[in-house]
Amino acid sequence: MSLMKTSLLSLRHSFIVAAVLSVVSIVSASDNEALHWNRIATATTGRVHPLNPFDESRILAVVHLAMHDAANSVAPRFATYAPAPAEKLGGSADASVASAAYTALRELMPEHTAGLETEFETRTHLVADAAERDRGIAAGRRAANQILALRKNDGAANAVSWPAGKLPGQYRPTPPDLTPAVFSHWGSVRPFALSSSKQFRPIAPPSIGSAQAIADIEEVRTVGGATSARRTFEQSEIACYWYEASTQGWNRIAREVGTTRGLDLWENARLLALVNVAMADGYVGVMEAKYHYNYWRPATAIRERGESGWLSFLPTPPVPDYPSGHTVLGAAAATAMARCLGTDYVSFTMTSGQPYPNISRRFWSLSQAAQENGASRVFAGIHFTTAVQAGYRQGMEIGGWAAGTILRPLGEKPVFTLVAQP
């Protein structure tokens, strides 16, 4: 076994995210204010919520909607998410975006107020005209408070317990840790763009004992085990590369794409808002489906078929299998980006973060990256192929819906009709 593969295997239970770099060190000279505060936001949430991408997705959606609305309340180019106020405050768009991001993060993550305040003061004082700066700050604060008010009592805090299944096919805690199921309430969180959390619920998974279910089990057993001889080195690398939280990886991709394509402040703010709304709604939709079907994970199914000591290559998250949430988020983010940019054919290189950092891979389209992201879960031994396929379809539907209904260019009608959630 190669030294690199040994090092990948040795990290398989490493969940704790390394200390985030200082604000100064994560900033790129080419960043506009939207990209800059995306770096600040993801660094902050990554430090505080390394094992909770659900709350992280909600926070990042709120922050980026606030940034988008702030820029467009100063100089409108795209429809705002919150109703546009009649009074136009004007001012600096840069100061407005900084103010919106700071206000939202301070409210949602009060334990980081001191560090964020320093960054806010530094960025806004780059605007030389004091009157423009002050008007922009006021506009950004108002935009953030509107979004925060819209998300108040959205169900994110209503956690409940979930009983372990006992029958074949039902989800139960997976080895070796046997952690109880988590975030079973997340499918009841109010979506950002979807009409309903079950709007794009996929069809049911394969019935237990069917030819498809047995084929799924056999595939993961042979390629996804901790000691599998069938999994190639590249497949192991792909599993590790995509293992980090989707909220971190796909925001990094969005920054890379926004930078290389030369998007301006408004375009980047819209791109990042759509990506984060698509991912936040992706978690809402997929968790509704996961707990609706309550389907067992590969480790449970394989052990019940006789391999009592089988373990997945990478740790299995404590939620049901079907559909794959990681795949949903990747497909949702990629689809939202492609619709926003008007093309899927966007080439980029992305380097992985924690817990398996510094692996770089090149992609020639957004959908290619999303498909590999989904396949990684089979290589990791934590999802069946049918869960990945269903997740990809659901993610595409959610991402397409977000990009087609909200934050549209002024003068353009939504692609889809918004329907009030029941």
Salt bridges, closest charged atoms under 4 A:
ASP31 OD2 - ARG39 NE 2.56
GLU33 OE1 - ARG123 NH2 2.80
ASP69 OD1 - HIS68 ND1 3.15
GLU87 OE1 - ARG142 NH1 3.85
GLU119 OE2 - HIS36 NE2 2.51
GLU121 OE1 - HIS125 ND1 3.64
GLU132 OE2 - ARG135 NH2 2.20
ASP154 OD2 - ARG58 NE 2.70
ASP154 OD2 - ARG151 NH2 2.99
GLU218 OE2 - ARG221 NH2 2.56
GLU234 OE2 - ARG361 NH2 3.09
GLU237 OE1 - ARG361 NH1 3.51
GLU244 OE2 - ARG252 NH1 2.80
ASP264 OD2 - ARG77 NH1 2.72
GLU267 OE2 - ARG77 NH2 3.79
GLU288 OE2 - ARG201 NH2 2.47
GLU304 OE2 - ARG172 NH1 2.58
GLU307 OE2 - ARG221 NH1 2.73
ASP321 OD1 - HIS383 ND1 2.77
GLU372 OE2 - ARG361 NE 2.82
GLU412 OE1 - ARG408 NH2 3.05
